[in-house]
Amino acid sequence: MNLPQLPADKASHFVIGLVLALASTTAKADAWTGPDKVQHASAGVVIGAAITAATKDPLKGCAAAAAVGAAKELYDAQYPKRHDSSFKDFAVTAAFGCASAYATGWIITPKEIRYSINF
């Protein structure tokens, strides 16, 4: 099954749109540390690495981690009695997801040295 491909510029616009959408939601202030942030970081790492390993494209891994983080926080915003929506939760998920996506891409992407001699 072939998934539709977004050009890099459209994928980055999509991620920026998600960030702006989350920033516009109302959320209670929370700390940058704590067990909640560790869970968000862990989820971001797994998603970013898994998607990058599957597609061999770190941008897709980064976008997937950011999209899942955004979707989770938008879900939390819909149920404020049971969940707390937090931009910081999204930021941690996306940051760690992108870091792991690019680290995974660096590790699994074939490296080669090319040279040519023209006579």
DOTI-581083 format. One record per atom (N, C-alpha, C): chain; atom name; y, x, z. Coordinates in nm, 3 decimals. Atoms other than C-alpha are relative to their C-alpha. Example, Ala and Ser with C-alpha at 12.3 -4.5 7.8 and 13.67 -1.06 7.14 Angstrom:
2
<r chain="A" atom="N" v="-0.119" u="0.089" w="0.000"/>
<r chain="A" atom="CA" v="-0.450" u="1.230" w="0.780"/>
<r chain="A" atom="C" v="0.120" u="0.090" w="0.000"/>
<r chain="A" atom="N" v="-0.119" u="-0.082" w="-0.006"/>
<r chain="A" atom="CA" v="-0.106" u="1.367" w="0.714"/>
<r chain="A" atom="C" v="0.109" u="-0.077" w="0.073"/>
END
This chain:
119
<r chain="A" atom="N" v="-0.118" u="0.084" w="0.000"/>
<r chain="A" atom="CA" v="0.000" u="0.000" w="0.000"/>
<r chain="A" atom="C" v="0.124" u="0.089" w="0.000"/>
<r chain="A" atom="N" v="-0.123" u="-0.076" w="0.007"/>
<r chain="A" atom="CA" v="0.335" u="0.144" w="-0.101"/>
<r chain="A" atom="C" v="0.112" u="-0.076" w="0.068"/>
<r chain="A" atom="N" v="-0.114" u="0.059" w="-0.067"/>
<r chain="A" atom="CA" v="0.628" u="0.075" w="0.127"/>
<r chain="A" atom="C" v="0.125" u="0.031" w="-0.080"/>
<r chain="A" atom="N" v="-0.124" u="-0.029" w="0.073"/>
<r chain="A" atom="CA" v="0.974" u="0.044" w="-0.025"/>
<r chain="A" atom="C" v="0.071" u="0.120" w="0.062"/>
<r chain="A" atom="N" v="-0.067" u="-0.121" w="-0.045"/>
<r chain="A" atom="CA" v="1.170" u="0.366" w="-0.001"/>
<r chain="A" atom="C" v="0.151" u="-0.023" w="0.003"/>
<r chain="A" atom="N" v="-0.145" u="0.004" w="-0.009"/>
<r chain="A" atom="CA" v="1.527" u="0.379" w="0.123"/>
<r chain="A" atom="C" v="0.054" u="0.139" w="-0.032"/>
<r chain="A" atom="N" v="-0.063" u="-0.130" w="0.019"/>
<r chain="A" atom="CA" v="1.744" u="0.657" w="-0.014"/>
<r chain="A" atom="C" v="0.059" u="0.047" w="0.132"/>
<r chain="A" atom="N" v="-0.046" u="-0.058" w="-0.127"/>
<r chain="A" atom="CA" v="1.861" u="0.892" w="0.261"/>
<r chain="A" atom="C" v="0.133" u="-0.060" w="0.044"/>
<r chain="A" atom="N" v="-0.131" u="0.054" w="-0.039"/>
<r chain="A" atom="CA" v="2.217" u="0.756" w="0.251"/>
<r chain="A" atom="C" v="-0.014" u="-0.143" w="0.052"/>
<r chain="A" atom="N" v="0.019" u="0.137" w="-0.048"/>
<r chain="A" atom="CA" v="2.096" u="0.395" w="0.294"/>
<r chain="A" atom="C" v="-0.073" u="-0.001" w="0.133"/>
<r chain="A" atom="N" v="0.071" u="-0.007" w="-0.127"/>
<r chain="A" atom="CA" v="1.858" u="0.492" w="0.574"/>
<r chain="A" atom="C" v="0.095" u="0.038" w="0.112"/>
<r chain="A" atom="N" v="-0.095" u="-0.039" w="-0.104"/>
<r chain="A" atom="CA" v="2.136" u="0.665" w="0.765"/>
<r chain="A" atom="C" v="0.099" u="-0.112" w="0.028"/>
<r chain="A" atom="N" v="-0.089" u="0.114" w="-0.023"/>
<r chain="A" atom="CA" v="2.363" u="0.363" w="0.713"/>
<r chain="A" atom="C" v="-0.071" u="-0.107" w="0.082"/>
<r chain="A" atom="N" v="0.078" u="0.096" w="-0.077"/>
<r chain="A" atom="CA" v="2.084" u="0.142" w="0.849"/>
<r chain="A" atom="C" v="-0.003" u="0.040" w="0.147"/>
<r chain="A" atom="N" v="0.004" u="-0.048" w="-0.139"/>
<r chain="A" atom="CA" v="2.053" u="0.357" w="1.163"/>
<r chain="A" atom="C" v="0.137" u="-0.015" w="0.066"/>
<r chain="A" atom="N" v="-0.135" u="0.014" w="-0.056"/>
<r chain="A" atom="CA" v="2.430" u="0.362" w="1.213"/>
<r chain="A" atom="C" v="0.031" u="-0.146" w="0.027"/>
<r chain="A" atom="N" v="-0.019" u="0.144" w="-0.023"/>
<r chain="A" atom="CA" v="2.436" u="-0.017" w="1.174"/>
<r chain="A" atom="C" v="-0.071" u="-0.048" w="0.126"/>
<r chain="A" atom="N" v="0.072" u="0.036" w="-0.122"/>
<r chain="A" atom="CA" v="2.172" u="-0.051" w="1.445"/>
<r chain="A" atom="C" v="0.074" u="0.048" w="0.124"/>
<r chain="A" atom="N" v="-0.075" u="-0.054" w="-0.114"/>
<r chain="A" atom="CA" v="2.372" u="0.172" w="1.677"/>
<r chain="A" atom="C" v="0.122" u="-0.086" w="0.028"/>
<r chain="A" atom="N" v="-0.119" u="0.082" w="-0.020"/>
<r chain="A" atom="CA" v="2.687" u="-0.032" w="1.621"/>
<r chain="A" atom="C" v="-0.035" u="-0.139" w="0.051"/>
<r chain="A" atom="N" v="0.043" u="0.131" w="-0.048"/>
<r chain="A" atom="CA" v="2.499" u="-0.358" w="1.672"/>
<r chain="A" atom="C" v="-0.034" u="0.005" w="0.148"/>
<r chain="A" atom="N" v="0.033" u="-0.013" w="-0.142"/>
<r chain="A" atom="CA" v="2.365" u="-0.235" w="2.003"/>
<r chain="A" atom="C" v="0.124" u="0.024" w="0.084"/>
<r chain="A" atom="N" v="-0.121" u="-0.030" w="-0.076"/>
<r chain="A" atom="CA" v="2.701" u="-0.101" w="2.112"/>
<r chain="A" atom="C" v="0.083" u="-0.126" w="0.021"/>
<r chain="A" atom="N" v="-0.080" u="0.122" w="-0.013"/>
<r chain="A" atom="CA" v="2.850" u="-0.446" w="2.057"/>
<r chain="A" atom="C" v="-0.063" u="-0.102" w="0.094"/>
<r chain="A" atom="N" v="0.063" u="0.093" w="-0.094"/>
<r chain="A" atom="CA" v="2.597" u="-0.619" w="2.284"/>
<r chain="A" atom="C" v="0.053" u="0.026" w="0.139"/>
<r chain="A" atom="N" v="-0.041" u="-0.018" w="-0.138"/>
<r chain="A" atom="CA" v="2.693" u="-0.678" w="2.641"/>
<r chain="A" atom="C" v="-0.119" u="0.051" w="0.079"/>
<r chain="A" atom="N" v="0.107" u="-0.060" w="-0.079"/>
<r chain="A" atom="CA" v="2.490" u="-0.465" w="2.876"/>
<r chain="A" atom="C" v="0.056" u="0.048" w="0.132"/>
<r chain="A" atom="N" v="-0.047" u="-0.049" w="-0.130"/>
<r chain="A" atom="CA" v="2.510" u="-0.374" w="3.240"/>
<r chain="A" atom="C" v="-0.005" u="0.152" w="0.000"/>
<r chain="A" atom="N" v="-0.005" u="-0.145" w="-0.008"/>
<r chain="A" atom="CA" v="2.597" u="-0.018" w="3.325"/>
<r chain="A" atom="C" v="-0.122" u="0.051" w="0.077"/>
<r chain="A" atom="N" v="0.113" u="-0.060" w="-0.070"/>
<r chain="A" atom="CA" v="2.303" u="0.200" w="3.423"/>
<r chain="A" atom="C" v="0.011" u="0.151" w="-0.009"/>
<r chain="A" atom="N" v="-0.006" u="-0.146" w="-0.005"/>
<r chain="A" atom="CA" v="2.237" u="0.566" w="3.495"/>
<r chain="A" atom="C" v="-0.072" u="0.060" w="-0.121"/>
<r chain="A" atom="N" v="0.066" u="-0.072" w="0.108"/>
<r chain="A" atom="CA" v="2.133" u="0.823" w="3.238"/>
<r chain="A" atom="C" v="-0.135" u="0.057" w="0.043"/>
<r chain="A" atom="N" v="0.126" u="-0.055" w="-0.051"/>
<r chain="A" atom="CA" v="1.842" u="0.928" w="3.460"/>
<r chain="A" atom="C" v="-0.082" u="-0.111" w="0.063"/>
<r chain="A" atom="N" v="0.086" u="0.097" w="-0.067"/>
<r chain="A" atom="CA" v="1.549" u="0.751" w="3.618"/>
<r chain="A" atom="C" v="-0.129" u="-0.023" w="-0.076"/>
<r chain="A" atom="N" v="0.130" u="0.022" w="0.063"/>
<r chain="A" atom="CA" v="1.196" u="0.637" w="3.543"/>
<r chain="A" atom="C" v="0.008" u="-0.084" w="-0.127"/>
<r chain="A" atom="N" v="-0.017" u="0.082" w="0.121"/>
<r chain="A" atom="CA" v="1.319" u="0.384" w="3.286"/>
<r chain="A" atom="C" v="0.030" u="0.089" w="-0.120"/>
<r chain="A" atom="N" v="-0.037" u="-0.089" w="0.111"/>
<r chain="A" atom="CA" v="1.470" u="0.661" w="3.073"/>
<r chain="A" atom="C" v="-0.118" u="0.086" w="-0.042"/>
<r chain="A" atom="N" v="0.119" u="-0.077" w="0.034"/>
<r chain="A" atom="CA" v="1.147" u="0.863" w="3.091"/>
<r chain="A" atom="C" v="-0.092" u="-0.082" w="-0.090"/>
<r chain="A" atom="N" v="0.083" u="0.087" w="0.083"/>
<r chain="A" atom="CA" v="0.959" u="0.566" w="2.947"/>
<r chain="A" atom="C" v="0.059" u="-0.015" w="-0.140"/>
<r chain="A" atom="N" v="-0.065" u="0.010" w="0.131"/>
<r chain="A" atom="CA" v="1.214" u="0.526" w="2.667"/>
<r chain="A" atom="C" v="-0.013" u="0.130" w="-0.078"/>
<r chain="A" atom="N" v="0.015" u="-0.130" w="0.068"/>
<r chain="A" atom="CA" v="1.202" u="0.899" w="2.589"/>
<r chain="A" atom="C" v="-0.142" u="0.017" w="-0.050"/>
<r chain="A" atom="N" v="0.141" u="-0.014" w="0.039"/>
<r chain="A" atom="CA" v="0.822" u="0.893" w="2.581"/>
<r chain="A" atom="C" v="-0.032" u="-0.087" w="-0.122"/>
<r chain="A" atom="N" v="0.024" u="0.089" w="0.114"/>
<r chain="A" atom="CA" v="0.815" u="0.595" w="2.346"/>
<r chain="A" atom="C" v="0.065" u="0.057" w="-0.126"/>
<r chain="A" atom="N" v="-0.069" u="-0.059" w="0.115"/>
<r chain="A" atom="CA" v="1.070" u="0.761" w="2.117"/>
<r chain="A" atom="C" v="-0.075" u="0.120" w="-0.057"/>
<r chain="A" atom="N" v="0.074" u="-0.118" w="0.044"/>
<r chain="A" atom="CA" v="0.869" u="1.084" w="2.106"/>
<r chain="A" atom="C" v="-0.125" u="-0.040" w="-0.078"/>
<r chain="A" atom="N" v="0.123" u="0.043" w="0.066"/>
<r chain="A" atom="CA" v="0.547" u="0.905" w="2.015"/>
<r chain="A" atom="C" v="0.029" u="-0.063" w="-0.136"/>
<r chain="A" atom="N" v="-0.032" u="0.069" w="0.126"/>
<r chain="A" atom="CA" v="0.706" u="0.685" w="1.748"/>
<r chain="A" atom="C" v="0.052" u="0.099" w="-0.104"/>
<r chain="A" atom="N" v="-0.056" u="-0.096" w="0.094"/>
<r chain="A" atom="CA" v="0.909" u="0.964" w="1.589"/>
<r chain="A" atom="C" v="-0.104" u="0.095" w="-0.056"/>
<r chain="A" atom="N" v="0.103" u="-0.094" w="0.045"/>
<r chain="A" atom="CA" v="0.615" u="1.204" w="1.575"/>
<r chain="A" atom="C" v="-0.104" u="-0.070" w="-0.086"/>
<r chain="A" atom="N" v="0.104" u="0.070" w="0.074"/>
<r chain="A" atom="CA" v="0.364" u="0.944" w="1.454"/>
<r chain="A" atom="C" v="0.046" u="-0.037" w="-0.141"/>
<r chain="A" atom="N" v="-0.049" u="0.040" w="0.132"/>
<r chain="A" atom="CA" v="0.578" u="0.813" w="1.169"/>
<r chain="A" atom="C" v="0.024" u="0.122" w="-0.088"/>
<r chain="A" atom="N" v="-0.021" u="-0.122" w="0.077"/>
<r chain="A" atom="CA" v="0.675" u="1.163" w="1.063"/>
<r chain="A" atom="C" v="-0.133" u="0.058" w="-0.047"/>
<r chain="A" atom="N" v="0.132" u="-0.051" w="0.038"/>
<r chain="A" atom="CA" v="0.309" u="1.273" w="1.065"/>
<r chain="A" atom="C" v="-0.061" u="-0.085" w="-0.112"/>
<r chain="A" atom="N" v="0.058" u="0.090" w="0.101"/>
<r chain="A" atom="CA" v="0.213" u="0.968" w="0.857"/>
<r chain="A" atom="C" v="0.072" u="0.011" w="-0.134"/>
<r chain="A" atom="N" v="-0.078" u="0.002" w="0.124"/>
<r chain="A" atom="CA" v="0.494" u="0.994" w="0.602"/>
<r chain="A" atom="C" v="0.044" u="0.138" w="-0.048"/>
<r chain="A" atom="N" v="-0.049" u="-0.137" w="0.029"/>
<r chain="A" atom="CA" v="0.578" u="1.368" w="0.610"/>
<r chain="A" atom="C" v="0.150" u="0.002" w="-0.024"/>
<r chain="A" atom="N" v="-0.145" u="0.011" w="0.017"/>
<r chain="A" atom="CA" v="0.944" u="1.260" w="0.627"/>
<r chain="A" atom="C" v="0.066" u="-0.020" w="0.136"/>
<r chain="A" atom="N" v="-0.063" u="0.013" w="-0.132"/>
<r chain="A" atom="CA" v="1.140" u="1.330" w="0.949"/>
<r chain="A" atom="C" v="0.107" u="-0.109" w="0.007"/>
<r chain="A" atom="N" v="-0.102" u="0.105" w="-0.002"/>
<r chain="A" atom="CA" v="1.418" u="1.092" w="0.847"/>
<r chain="A" atom="C" v="-0.064" u="-0.136" w="0.027"/>
<r chain="A" atom="N" v="0.069" u="0.127" w="-0.025"/>
<r chain="A" atom="CA" v="1.169" u="0.804" w="0.842"/>
<r chain="A" atom="C" v="-0.047" u="-0.009" w="0.145"/>
<r chain="A" atom="N" v="0.040" u="-0.001" w="-0.140"/>
<r chain="A" atom="CA" v="1.036" u="0.907" w="1.183"/>
<r chain="A" atom="C" v="0.118" u="-0.026" w="0.092"/>
<r chain="A" atom="N" v="-0.122" u="0.020" w="-0.079"/>
<r chain="A" atom="CA" v="1.388" u="0.923" w="1.324"/>
<r chain="A" atom="C" v="0.048" u="-0.144" w="-0.011"/>
<r chain="A" atom="N" v="-0.045" u="0.138" w="0.021"/>
<r chain="A" atom="CA" v="1.483" u="0.589" w="1.170"/>
<r chain="A" atom="C" v="-0.093" u="-0.100" w="0.068"/>
<r chain="A" atom="N" v="0.095" u="0.091" w="-0.065"/>
<r chain="A" atom="CA" v="1.165" u="0.426" w="1.301"/>
<r chain="A" atom="C" v="0.020" u="-0.002" w="0.150"/>
<r chain="A" atom="N" v="-0.023" u="-0.006" w="-0.145"/>
<r chain="A" atom="CA" v="1.227" u="0.546" w="1.656"/>
<r chain="A" atom="C" v="0.130" u="-0.073" w="0.037"/>
<r chain="A" atom="N" v="-0.127" u="0.068" w="-0.026"/>
<r chain="A" atom="CA" v="1.588" u="0.427" w="1.640"/>
<r chain="A" atom="C" v="-0.013" u="-0.150" w="-0.020"/>
<r chain="A" atom="N" v="0.017" u="0.143" w="0.026"/>
<r chain="A" atom="CA" v="1.485" u="0.092" w="1.491"/>
<r chain="A" atom="C" v="-0.080" u="-0.068" w="0.110"/>
<r chain="A" atom="N" v="0.080" u="0.059" w="-0.109"/>
<r chain="A" atom="CA" v="1.220" u="0.030" w="1.757"/>
<r chain="A" atom="C" v="0.083" u="-0.005" w="0.128"/>
<r chain="A" atom="N" v="-0.087" u="0.001" w="-0.118"/>
<r chain="A" atom="CA" v="1.466" u="0.129" w="2.031"/>
<r chain="A" atom="C" v="0.104" u="-0.110" w="-0.009"/>
<r chain="A" atom="N" v="-0.100" u="0.106" w="0.020"/>
<r chain="A" atom="CA" v="1.728" u="-0.104" w="1.884"/>
<r chain="A" atom="C" v="-0.062" u="-0.138" w="0.014"/>
<r chain="A" atom="N" v="0.067" u="0.130" w="-0.009"/>
<r chain="A" atom="CA" v="1.481" u="-0.390" w="1.848"/>
<r chain="A" atom="C" v="-0.034" u="-0.034" w="0.144"/>
<r chain="A" atom="N" v="0.034" u="0.025" w="-0.141"/>
<r chain="A" atom="CA" v="1.370" u="-0.351" w="2.208"/>
<r chain="A" atom="C" v="0.123" u="-0.041" w="0.079"/>
<r chain="A" atom="N" v="-0.123" u="0.034" w="-0.075"/>
<r chain="A" atom="CA" v="1.726" u="-0.358" w="2.340"/>
<r chain="A" atom="C" v="0.059" u="-0.133" w="-0.047"/>
<r chain="A" atom="N" v="-0.046" u="0.131" w="0.048"/>
<r chain="A" atom="CA" v="1.819" u="-0.653" w="2.117"/>
<r chain="A" atom="C" v="-0.088" u="-0.111" w="0.060"/>
<r chain="A" atom="N" v="0.090" u="0.095" w="-0.067"/>
<r chain="A" atom="CA" v="1.511" u="-0.833" w="2.256"/>
<r chain="A" atom="C" v="0.043" u="-0.019" w="0.146"/>
<r chain="A" atom="N" v="-0.044" u="0.008" w="-0.139"/>
<r chain="A" atom="CA" v="1.625" u="-0.748" w="2.609"/>
<r chain="A" atom="C" v="0.129" u="-0.081" w="0.014"/>
<r chain="A" atom="N" v="-0.127" u="0.073" w="-0.004"/>
<r chain="A" atom="CA" v="1.970" u="-0.889" w="2.529"/>
<r chain="A" atom="C" v="-0.022" u="-0.151" w="-0.014"/>
<r chain="A" atom="N" v="0.029" u="0.142" w="0.017"/>
<r chain="A" atom="CA" v="1.810" u="-1.222" w="2.432"/>
<r chain="A" atom="C" v="-0.055" u="-0.064" w="0.127"/>
<r chain="A" atom="N" v="0.060" u="0.051" w="-0.123"/>
<r chain="A" atom="CA" v="1.642" u="-1.257" w="2.774"/>
<r chain="A" atom="C" v="0.060" u="0.071" w="0.121"/>
<r chain="A" atom="N" v="-0.069" u="-0.074" w="-0.107"/>
<r chain="A" atom="CA" v="1.900" u="-1.138" w="3.030"/>
<r chain="A" atom="C" v="-0.053" u="-0.030" w="0.141"/>
<r chain="A" atom="N" v="0.053" u="0.029" w="-0.133"/>
<r chain="A" atom="CA" v="1.725" u="-1.309" w="3.323"/>
<r chain="A" atom="C" v="-0.120" u="0.087" w="0.033"/>
<r chain="A" atom="N" v="0.120" u="-0.082" w="-0.022"/>
<r chain="A" atom="CA" v="1.412" u="-1.098" w="3.275"/>
<r chain="A" atom="C" v="0.018" u="0.146" w="-0.037"/>
<r chain="A" atom="N" v="-0.016" u="-0.137" w="0.050"/>
<r chain="A" atom="CA" v="1.543" u="-0.783" w="3.102"/>
<r chain="A" atom="C" v="0.147" u="0.039" w="0.004"/>
<r chain="A" atom="N" v="-0.136" u="-0.055" w="0.005"/>
<r chain="A" atom="CA" v="1.848" u="-0.559" w="3.113"/>
<r chain="A" atom="C" v="0.016" u="0.078" w="-0.130"/>
<r chain="A" atom="N" v="-0.029" u="-0.069" w="0.124"/>
<r chain="A" atom="CA" v="1.984" u="-0.457" w="2.775"/>
<r chain="A" atom="C" v="0.089" u="0.120" w="0.032"/>
<r chain="A" atom="N" v="-0.076" u="-0.120" w="-0.032"/>
<r chain="A" atom="CA" v="2.119" u="-0.103" w="2.779"/>
<r chain="A" atom="C" v="0.016" u="0.088" w="-0.124"/>
<r chain="A" atom="N" v="-0.025" u="-0.092" w="0.110"/>
<r chain="A" atom="CA" v="2.282" u="0.112" w="2.514"/>
<r chain="A" atom="C" v="-0.057" u="0.137" w="0.032"/>
<r chain="A" atom="N" v="0.054" u="-0.130" w="-0.039"/>
<r chain="A" atom="CA" v="2.173" u="0.417" w="2.713"/>
<r chain="A" atom="C" v="-0.151" u="0.006" w="-0.024"/>
<r chain="A" atom="N" v="0.144" u="0.004" w="0.029"/>
<r chain="A" atom="CA" v="1.808" u="0.308" w="2.683"/>
<r chain="A" atom="C" v="-0.023" u="0.023" w="-0.149"/>
<r chain="A" atom="N" v="0.010" u="-0.019" w="0.144"/>
<r chain="A" atom="CA" v="1.854" u="0.284" w="2.307"/>
<r chain="A" atom="C" v="0.029" u="0.145" w="-0.038"/>
<r chain="A" atom="N" v="-0.041" u="-0.137" w="0.034"/>
<r chain="A" atom="CA" v="2.030" u="0.621" w="2.291"/>
<r chain="A" atom="C" v="-0.109" u="0.100" w="0.035"/>
<r chain="A" atom="N" v="0.108" u="-0.091" w="-0.041"/>
<r chain="A" atom="CA" v="1.750" u="0.795" w="2.484"/>
<r chain="A" atom="C" v="-0.120" u="-0.014" w="-0.094"/>
<r chain="A" atom="N" v="0.113" u="0.022" w="0.091"/>
<r chain="A" atom="CA" v="1.479" u="0.636" w="2.267"/>
<r chain="A" atom="C" v="0.027" u="0.064" w="-0.136"/>
<r chain="A" atom="N" v="-0.035" u="-0.053" w="0.132"/>
<r chain="A" atom="CA" v="1.659" u="0.729" w="1.945"/>
<r chain="A" atom="C" v="0.012" u="0.152" w="0.002"/>
<r chain="A" atom="N" v="-0.020" u="-0.146" w="-0.006"/>
<r chain="A" atom="CA" v="1.754" u="1.083" w="2.054"/>
<r chain="A" atom="C" v="-0.132" u="0.074" w="0.010"/>
<r chain="A" atom="N" v="0.129" u="-0.068" w="-0.014"/>
<r chain="A" atom="CA" v="1.407" u="1.180" w="2.169"/>
<r chain="A" atom="C" v="-0.090" u="-0.027" w="-0.120"/>
<r chain="A" atom="N" v="0.076" u="0.030" w="0.120"/>
<r chain="A" atom="CA" v="1.251" u="1.004" w="1.870"/>
<r chain="A" atom="C" v="0.040" u="0.088" w="-0.116"/>
<r chain="A" atom="N" v="-0.048" u="-0.085" w="0.110"/>
<r chain="A" atom="CA" v="1.469" u="1.195" w="1.626"/>
<r chain="A" atom="C" v="-0.036" u="0.146" w="0.024"/>
<r chain="A" atom="N" v="0.037" u="-0.139" w="-0.031"/>
<r chain="A" atom="CA" v="1.408" u="1.525" w="1.805"/>
<r chain="A" atom="C" v="-0.148" u="0.025" w="-0.028"/>
<r chain="A" atom="N" v="0.143" u="-0.020" w="0.024"/>
<r chain="A" atom="CA" v="1.032" u="1.477" w="1.794"/>
<r chain="A" atom="C" v="-0.034" u="-0.015" w="-0.148"/>
<r chain="A" atom="N" v="0.024" u="0.017" w="0.143"/>
<r chain="A" atom="CA" v="1.045" u="1.358" w="1.432"/>
<r chain="A" atom="C" v="0.030" u="0.129" w="-0.074"/>
<r chain="A" atom="N" v="-0.036" u="-0.123" w="0.071"/>
<r chain="A" atom="CA" v="1.224" u="1.671" w="1.316"/>
<r chain="A" atom="C" v="-0.086" u="0.118" w="0.047"/>
<r chain="A" atom="N" v="0.091" u="-0.104" w="-0.047"/>
<r chain="A" atom="CA" v="1.008" u="1.897" w="1.537"/>
<r chain="A" atom="C" v="-0.137" u="-0.015" w="-0.068"/>
<r chain="A" atom="N" v="0.128" u="0.025" w="0.065"/>
<r chain="A" atom="CA" v="0.695" u="1.734" w="1.395"/>
<r chain="A" atom="C" v="0.009" u="0.035" w="-0.148"/>
<r chain="A" atom="N" v="-0.018" u="-0.034" w="0.141"/>
<r chain="A" atom="CA" v="0.830" u="1.765" w="1.041"/>
<r chain="A" atom="C" v="0.003" u="0.150" w="-0.022"/>
<r chain="A" atom="N" v="-0.006" u="-0.145" w="0.012"/>
<r chain="A" atom="CA" v="0.900" u="2.133" w="1.097"/>
<r chain="A" atom="C" v="-0.138" u="0.061" w="0.015"/>
<r chain="A" atom="N" v="0.134" u="-0.054" w="-0.025"/>
<r chain="A" atom="CA" v="0.546" u="2.188" w="1.225"/>
<r chain="A" atom="C" v="-0.096" u="-0.034" w="-0.114"/>
<r chain="A" atom="N" v="0.103" u="0.042" w="0.096"/>
<r chain="A" atom="CA" v="0.349" u="1.987" w="0.967"/>
<r chain="A" atom="C" v="0.039" u="0.014" w="-0.146"/>
<r chain="A" atom="N" v="-0.043" u="-0.013" w="0.139"/>
<r chain="A" atom="CA" v="0.557" u="2.033" w="0.654"/>
<r chain="A" atom="C" v="-0.042" u="0.136" w="-0.053"/>
<r chain="A" atom="N" v="0.042" u="-0.130" w="0.053"/>
<r chain="A" atom="CA" v="0.412" u="2.302" w="0.433"/>
<r chain="A" atom="C" v="0.119" u="0.092" w="-0.022"/>
<r chain="A" atom="N" v="-0.105" u="-0.100" w="0.018"/>
<r chain="A" atom="CA" v="0.620" u="2.614" w="0.441"/>
<r chain="A" atom="C" v="-0.046" u="0.095" w="-0.110"/>
<r chain="A" atom="N" v="0.037" u="-0.095" w="0.104"/>
<r chain="A" atom="CA" v="0.627" u="2.840" w="0.143"/>
<r chain="A" atom="C" v="0.121" u="0.083" w="-0.036"/>
<r chain="A" atom="N" v="-0.104" u="-0.090" w="0.048"/>
<r chain="A" atom="CA" v="0.824" u="3.128" w="0.011"/>
<r chain="A" atom="C" v="-0.015" u="0.007" w="-0.150"/>
<r chain="A" atom="N" v="0.004" u="-0.004" w="0.145"/>
<r chain="A" atom="CA" v="0.911" u="3.110" w="-0.352"/>
<r chain="A" atom="C" v="0.094" u="0.110" w="-0.049"/>
<r chain="A" atom="N" v="-0.085" u="-0.097" w="0.065"/>
<r chain="A" atom="CA" v="1.047" u="3.378" w="-0.570"/>
<r chain="A" atom="C" v="-0.032" u="0.000" w="-0.148"/>
<r chain="A" atom="N" v="0.025" u="-0.012" w="0.143"/>
<r chain="A" atom="CA" v="1.080" u="3.437" w="-0.938"/>
<r chain="A" atom="C" v="0.067" u="0.127" w="-0.051"/>
<r chain="A" atom="N" v="-0.056" u="-0.119" w="0.065"/>
<r chain="A" atom="CA" v="1.139" u="3.739" w="-1.149"/>
<r chain="A" atom="C" v="0.017" u="-0.036" w="-0.146"/>
<r chain="A" atom="N" v="-0.029" u="0.029" w="0.141"/>
<r chain="A" atom="CA" v="1.304" u="3.686" w="-1.482"/>
<r chain="A" atom="C" v="0.019" u="0.132" w="-0.073"/>
<r chain="A" atom="N" v="-0.014" u="-0.121" w="0.081"/>
<r chain="A" atom="CA" v="1.270" u="3.951" w="-1.748"/>
<r chain="A" atom="C" v="0.078" u="-0.030" w="-0.124"/>
END
